[in-house]
Amino acid sequence: MKELLRELCMINGVSGDEDSVRELITERIKDVCEEYRTDSLGNLICFMKGRKRPEKKLMICAHMDEVGLIVTYIRPDGTLSFNEVGGVDPAAVMGRQVIVKSHMTGRLLRGVVGAKAVHNLSKDEREKAPEYKELFIDIGAEDKEDAEKHVSAGDCVYFDSEFTELGGSRIKSKAIDDRAGCAVMVELMHRELEYDTYFVFNVQEEVGLRGSRCSAFAVQPDYAIVLESTTAADIYGSDGDKRVCALGEGPVVSFMDRTTVYDRELYSLAFDTAKQFGIPCQTKSMIAGGNDAGAIHITGEGIRTLAVSVPCRYLHSPSSVADYTDIENTLALTEKLCEKVHEL
């Protein structure tokens, strides 16, 4: 699963440009999944036959898209104005290497995010955080005419970041949110399932939970388990609930975030199941963020929903850090919940 995660993280797929991610996932599941389709928005909806047909329908999902940037304008000097796709702090991109995907030529162009030289900043500019309007991407073009031969407004921009194993079981990469959830689902689809289950790989989560609105309506499950990555702030200087969750302490099961109040019975079931099978598990100590559950749980007549997340430091940045043991335990807990949900 780690090698699959590496492949998934290294593929570029911001919201609205998930085709390459979907193609790799399809290649990995086509031999074990007889029923799968892509809807009009780009969601990959899969049905896996289990040993039993349950009374209630279960959907497990994760999103394929990653945060990134998008070209908005080519400036007279050949540099590129840009904006965020998903929630990306401008301070996290300044000075970073990026890759511009030209939809005109199909080429991948390397560039650097630049800003006004320090010695030209006013006192006020030095004291405040940068804004996107003050940043630009330098691809080495001589002028606007030269740049227009290679790029155009609407081209996607990705962080130029490698998948790296750090000390112990830690990994660093872009797009761990939420290729970790995708990798867990692909692995689970290769195991023998007790009950029929839907697996859905959603698009455009980072820009408003858009794909999950459509896929949840199409599947109409009774239960949904959303696999995600969530912010861990377990670093020096963060105490108590400000830590949110911690690397190495297992998957994160949320009771509430900014888009969802989670099903209480499913929340308790997750911790009871983790305890029964000796799987480390933790909760999220702040009501913050959100995920596809926000759209799923209010679809149709309502869907009972649970979120199981991988704790991840420096989320929505070029260098997110996670603990691989948490991803393995997310897989273990999700596999058990696939059965336990049907015992409710």
N, C-alpha and C positions, 0 to 999 in steps of 0.2 A: 504493500500500500504506500510505502514511503516513496518508492520510485514513481508510482502513478501520481502522487501528490507533487513531486518534483516536475513531472511533465506538465501537469495541469497549471501549476503556478507560473511556469515559464511561457505558457501560451498567453498571447495578448487578447483581452476581451472586455473592454469597457462596456458600459450599458449601451445597448443598441448595436453592438458589434461583437456578439458572442458566437458567431458562426464557427470559428476555429475550435472553441472550447466544446461546443456541441458535437462537432465532427469527431473529436478524440473520444468523448464519452460514448458516442454511438458505436465507434469502432470497438470499444472495450466491452460493451454490453450486448452487442448484436447476436453473439453466439449463445447467450444464456436467456435472452428475453425475446420471446416470439412476437409480442405485441408492443409496438412503440410507434409514436408518431410525433411530428412537429406541428404545432398549431400556427396560426397566422402571425402571432407576435414573436414566435421563435422558441417557446417553451418546448422541452422534450418530455413527453408524457409516456410513461412506461407502465405496463401491467405485468406483474410476476405471479405466476401460478404457484400456490403452495400446496401442501398435502391436504389442507382442508379449506372449505369455502366458509368464511365467517358470516355471522348474521349482520355485523356492522362493517362498514368499509373504512379501511385505514389508508391514509396518504402520508408518505414521508417525502420531504422536499428540502432542497437547498438551492441557492442561486448561483448561476454561472458567471455573472458579471462582476467586474472589479471596478474600483474607483480609478479615475485617471483625469485626463485633461482633453480639451478640444480646441482646435485652431479657430479663432473668430475673425482674424483680419491680418493681412500682410502689410507691414509698414513700409514707408518709402526706402528705408535703409536695408530692407530684406529680412529683418527680424519679424517674428510672428507674435501677435497678440493672442492670448488664449484665456480660457476660463476652466473651471472645475467641472467634472462629471462625477457627481456624488460629493460627499462632504470631505473636502481636502483642505487642510490648513495651508494658506499660502507660505507660511514659514517653513513648512515641510518640503516644499518644492524648490525654494530659492537655492541656486547653485547646483542643482541636481542634473545628472545626465538623463536624457529622455530619448525616446524613439518616436518619431512621427511616422505614422502609417499613411502613405499617400494613396488615397482611393482613386486618384487619377492615373497613376503609373503602376501601382501595386508595390512600389519600393518601400523599404524601411530606411528612414533617414535619421541619423544620430544628431542630437543637438544638446544644448546646454541652456538651462534657465538662468537668465541674467537679470540684472537690475541696475539702477543708476549707481555710478561709482561712489564709494563711500565719501570721498573728498568733495563731491558735489551735493551731498545731502545737507539740507538745512538742519538746525538743531531739533526742530519739531519732528522732522522725518526720521532722524536717528533714534528718537525716543519712542516711536510707535511701530507696531507690527506692520509688515508690508501688506499691500493689497494687490489683487490680481492685476488691476489697471496699471500698476507700477512695474510689473514684471514682463518679460518677453522671452521668446525662445530664439536662440542663435543657431542656425543650421549651417552657417558658413557662406550664405548667399552674398553676392556682391551688392545687390540692390533688389528692389521689388520685382523688377522684370525678370531677374535671374531666379528669385524664389518662386515666382509663379510658374516656372517651367517644371517645378517639382511638387509643390504643395498647393492646397486651396483651402478656403474656409470650410469647416466641417470635418477636416481630417482629424482622426483620433490620435492622441498622444499618450504614450505609456512610460512608466518609470523603467529605466534601464537598471535592473536589479537581478542579481544572481541568487539562486537557491543555495544556501550554505548551511552546513551543519556546524553548530557552535559547540561549546563544551558540553559533555554529557549527552543528554537527549534533546537539547534545544536546536531549533531550526530557524533560519532567517530567510525571508523572501518577500516579494510583493505578492498580493492576491491570495494570501492564506485565507482571508475573508473573501469568498467563501469556498475556495477550492478544497479546503479541508473537509467541509460538509459533502461536497461532490465526491471526493475520494472515498469517504466512509460509505456513501450510498452505493457506489460501484462495487466496492468490496462486499457489501451486504447482499447485493444482487447475485453474487457468485456463490452464495451459501444456500443451503437447502432451507426453505422457509416453511414454517408450520401452517401459515395462513396466506391466502391470496392478498397481495399488497400492491398498491400503486406507488411508484417512485417518480417524482417530478423534479426536473431540473429547470428552474425558472430563470427568466431574463429580467433585466431592468429593476432589480430590487433597490439598487443604490440611488435611484432617481425617483422613488415614490412607490415602491412595492407594486409595480405595474403588471409584471408577468404573472404574479401569484393571484391577482384579481381574476385573470382569465382562466388560469389552470384550475383553481379551486372551483370556479363555476362549472367547468367542464367535467371534472371528476366527481364533484358533489359528495365528498367523503363525510362520514360521521365523526371520525377522529383525524387529527393531523399532528404530525411530529415535525417541527421545523428544526433542521440542523443548521447551526450558524457558527460564527466566530464573534466573540464579544470582548470588550475592552478590559484588560487587566492592568491595574496600576500598582502592582506589588513591588514598588521600588522605594529606595530610601527617601524619607520625607513624607510618605503617604501612610496614614494611620487609620485604624478602625474602618468605618464604612467607605472611606475615601479610596481604599485599596480595590474596591469593587469585587474583584476575584483574584486568584493567584495561580501562576503557572505551577504545574506539578501536583495540584490538588484535585484533579479530575474534572469531568465535564461540569458545566454550569447550567443549573436548572433555575429559570427565573420565575418569580411569583408575579411580577409586574414590570412593565417598562412604559415608555411614553406612548405606545400605540396599542398595548394589550394588557388586560388583566387576565392572567392565565387560569385555566380550569383548575379549581382547587383539588379535585379528586385526582386528576392526572399529575399535578404537582406532587401530591403525597405519594402517589403510586411510583413515581420516578425515584424518590428517596427510599421508599420501602424496598423496591427492586434492587437498588444499588446496595443497600445494607444486606439483603438476602444473599446476594452473589459476591459480596466482598469487593465491590467496585467503588473506588473513591469518587465522591460527588460533592459539589458545593453549590451554594446559591449566589445570586448577584446582590450585593449589599447596597446598591443604589438604584433608584428608579430613573433610568436614563436609557437613551438610545431606542432602538426598535428594529423590527425585522419583518419578514413576510407574514408572520402571524397576525400583524396588524390588519392586513387585508383579508387573510384567510378566515379568521374567526368570525367575521361579520358578513361572510358570503352566504347568499341564499337565506335559509332559515336559521343560520348560525352553525358553526363547526367547533366542536370541542378540541382545543388546541394546546399543545405543549411545545416549549422551545428547549432544545438541548444544545449548548454552545461550547465551543473550544475557547478557553481563555487565551488571549493574544495581546501582547504588548505592542504599543506604537501602531495601533490599528489605523487604516487609511493612510499609510505612509509607504515610501519605497522599501522600508526595511522592517516589516512586522516580525515579531519573534514569538514563537510558540514552543511548547514542550510536546514532543512526539508521543510521550506516554499518555497525555491528555487526549490525543486524537485516537489512540488505540482504545482507551477506556470509553470514549464517546461511541465508538463502534460496538464495544461490548455491552454498554447500557442500552443502546438503541436496539440491538438484536434481541435482548431480553424483553424490552418494552413492546416489540412487535407481537409477542405472545401475550404478555400480561394485559395489554389494553383490551384484548378480546375476552378476558376473564371478568371484566367489570360487570 
